[in-house]
Amino acid sequence: LVQGATRGDGTTGEDISANVRTVRNIPLKLQGEGWPPVLEVRGEVYMSKAGFDRLNAAQAEAGGKTFANPRNAAAGSLRQLDSKITASRPLEFCCYGVGQVSASIGDSHIGILEQLKAWGLPISRELKHAAGIEECLAYYRDIRERRNSLPYEIDGVVFKVNSLAAQRELGFRAREPRWAIAHKFPAMEELTEVLDVEFQVGRTGAVTPVARLRPVKVAGVTVSNATLHNMDKIARLGLRIGNTVIIRRAGDVIPQVMQVVLERRPEDARPVQVPSECPVCGSQVERTQLGKRSKGKETTSEGAVYRCVGRL
């Protein structure tokens, strides 16, 4: 192993060689024989669900800060300035392809990955050759059904053209290859209760409603807050304080309130009221007005955003 680097902007990344050497399943020397003088292996460093739970338990016991999810924990661990900290984290590596190679090591994508495996590099145990669209969709459905039982978190599968000749013919777009496509899973959803709605004030004075939720785990992350964006969205949802709602994490990242479960609405559910005064400075809160000019006539309508007059 000569060097390890992050992907960065696709051209320039960070040198993290010292930290990469501490990842237990990355070999410092290749096994067997026949490898080319230059071999750039590309892959992902990740943290398993079990490893993530152990790390957070240890952090909490030591009075340290716990991590939100395995992805953030892995990324933060790999970029530590002290490689001893990286070595203490339960990181794993899985390679999914190659970059610069000084000599051919195969004529198919799977052939290359199998050769890397023979040299001691870890590849996905879920790797499969699918012939045609129907087999691709069957694979997608199978992985989706087994998603929660996998030892690591995923948000979809990637299909790649197996023939390297076909890959070269298809080429690249500006940011990604034409011979690979990600098929994402639907966002995971959970039920929870709206305990309250509070209002935050942004730097421009916009007053934004935020739902305070009964904490619930969604795709491995505990969610207790979700922005409601504006009062128009609250009206569209028919949301009241005390409602049971369906939430999901958009892109498996940002919590969103998707729907109100009306049949679970309690009798004492309270409507959401915009504060008349700014919760930060006490100034008056007003609804924005939108002006529109058409054919010499000017009309005014109410906007979706409320603003603090004192922060305009």
N, C-alpha and C positions, 0 to 999 in steps of 0.2 A: 504494500500500500504506500503510494508516494504522496498523494494529496487528496483532500476532501474539501468540497466547496458547496455552498448553497446555490440554488438556481438563480437568485437575484432577479435582475430584469430580463433574463434570457441571454444576456451577453456577458455581464459582469456580476459576480457574486462575492460572497465572503469566504475567506480561507478559514475553514473550521477543522483542519486536519487533526489537531490534537484531540478535539472532542470526538471526531469520527472514530479514532483509534480505540476509544473506550466502549463503543457499542459492541456488545458481546458476540453477536452473530456475524459481524463483518470480519472476514479473515485478513490478517496482516500479511499473509503470503498465500498465493494460490496453490491449490493441490494439483497433482498430476503433471501434465506437460502439454506443449503445443500451443500455448497462448502467444499472442502477438506482442511485440516489444511495447506498443502503446495500446492500452485498453481502458477506455473511459466507460465506466458502468454507471447507469442512471437508475435511481430508485427513490424510495421514500423511507424516512425514519419515522416510526410511529410508536405509540404506547398502547399496549393491550388494555382491555377493560380491567382485568384483574390487577395488572401492574399499576394502573391509574388509581384504583381503590386503595392499594397498599401505600402508594406515595402520599395520597391525601390523608390517610389515617396517620402516617408517620409525621406529616407536616402539622396536623392538628394536635397530636400528642406533644410535639416540640414547641407548640405555641406559634408556629409559623403560618404563613398564608397558604390556603388551599387553592387548587386550580379549578377553573370552571369546567374544563373538558379535556379529554386526552389529546386533542389536536393542539390546543394552546400549550399544554404541559410539554409535549414533545418538542414543539418549536422553540419554546423558551429554554428547555434543557439543552438543546443542541447549540444554542448561541451563547452559552455561558462563557464568561471570561476565564473562569476557573474550571479546568477540565476534570478536577476531582468531583465537583458537583455533578457534572454530566455523567461521570462514571457511577455515581450513586443512584442514578435514575434508571428505571426499568425500560430502556429503549431497545427497539428491535429494528431491523432493516429488511426491506423486500425490494429486490431489483425488478425493473419492468422493461429494461431496454439498454441500449448502448449509445454512446455519442461518437467521439473520435476513436477510430480503430485503424491501426496501421496495416492490417491484413484481414482478409475475409475469414469469418468464423462460422459462416452458415449462409444458406440461401432463403431461409424463412425466419419469421419472427420467433416462432416456437422453437425452431432449431437453435437459434442463438441463446434463448433462455435456458434450454436444456444443457447447452454447452457450458454456460455460466454456472449452472447448478453442479455440473461435473467438476468444475474447478473450485467448488466450495462456497459459492455465493448463493444466498437464500432467494428463492422465487416463490410466488404465490402457490399455495396448495390447491387453490380453486381454478388454476389455469386449465383451459379446455379449448380444443379445436372444434369449432362449429361450422358445419357446411350449410350455408344458406340462411336466409332471414328467419325461417321458422325455428331452426335450431338455436339461433341467437336469442329469439324471444323466449324459447323454452328455458334456456340458461338464465336469462334475466328473471323469469318467474321463479325458478328454483332458488336463486340467490336471495331474491326478495322474501320468499317464505322462510328462509333460514337466517335472515339478517340478524335477528335478535340473539340467535344462538352462536353466532360467530364470535371468536375471542377478541375481536377488534371492531371499532365503529367504521361503517362505510355509508356513503350516501348514493351509491349507484354502481354500475359496472361500465367497463370500457370495452368496446369492440374495435379490433384492429385488423386490417388486411394482413394476411399471413405472408404472402409472397413479397420478398424484398424488391423484386423487379417491378411488381405492380405498385409498391410504395413509391419507388423512384419515379414512375410514370405519373402518378397522381400528384406528387409534390406537396407543397405547403401553401397555406394562406399566410396572411401577415403575422398571425399569432399562433396558429396551430396547423397540424398536418391534415391533409384531406383524407388520409387513409386511416384515421382514428376518430371515433365519436363516443362521447359519454352518454349513457342512458341513465338518468337520475331516477331515484325512487320518489314516490309521492312523499310529501312532508309528513312526519309523524305528528299525530294530533292527540290531545288529552283534554279531559274535562277538569275544570276548577271553578272556584267561586270568586266573584268580584267583591272584595272586602271594602274597597273604597275607591274613589276617583279623586286624585289630587291634581293640581295645576302647576306646571313648571313654566318659568319665564326665560325665554332665550335672549341672546344678546341684542336681537333686533326688536325686542319687546313682545314677540309672539307668545301668547298664553296657550300652552298645549296641555290637554288632558292626558293623564297617565293612570292606567288602571293598576291598583294594588291588589294582587291576586293571592289566594291561598297557595303557598308554595307547592309546586308539582314538578316532577321530573318529566322533561320532554326530550327525547333523543339523547338521554344521558346527562342532561344539564338541568339543574333546578331553576325554574322560572318563577319569579314573584312579582315582576312588573312587566307591563306592556304598554307602549304608546297607543293612544287612540286617535292621534293626529289632529282631529278637530271635531267641533260639535256636530257638523253635518254627518260625519261617520257614525257618531253615537246615535244620531237620529235614524240613520239607515239601518243600523243594527238593532235599534229598539232597546238599547242597553240601559239597565238600571243597576244601582248599587244593591248587591244581594243576589244578582242573577248568577246562574250557572252558565258558563261559556265554554266554547270549544276553542282551544288555542293551539297554535303550531309555530314552529320556528322556520321562517322563510329562508330557504337556502340552507336549512339546518343551522341558522345563525340567529336571526332577528325574531324575537317573539311577536306574534300577531294574534289579535282576537278575531276569530273568523266568523263566529255565529253565536247567537244567544239561544239557549235551550229553553224555549218558552214554557214547555210543560213542567219545568222545574222552578219556575219563578215563584218566590214566596210572596205571601200577601203583604208583607211589610217592605217589599223592595222599593227603594227610593229613587226618584228621578235625579239625573245629574244636572246640577245648576252651575252656570258660569259665575265665578265670583265678581261682584261689582267693583271690588278694589283689588289692586295688584297684591298677591301674597308676599311680594318681596319689598316693594317700596310704599305701598298703600295708595298709589295713584289710581285714578279711574281706569276701568277696563272698558274698551269700546269695540264693537264689531266693525271690521273693515268694510268700506264701501267701494264698490267697483263701478267706475264710469265707463260708458260705452257710447261712442258717437257713430251714427249711421244716417246717411242721407240728410245731413244737416241737423239732425235731432240728437240730443244727448239724453241718455237714460242712466239711472243709477240703480244698482242692485246690491244686496248684502253679500259680502264675501264669506268664505268659510272660516277665516281666521279672526280671532279676537286679539287685540293688542293692548298693552299697557301704555297709556298716554304719556306717562312720565319717562318712558324708555324709547320713544320714537326717535 
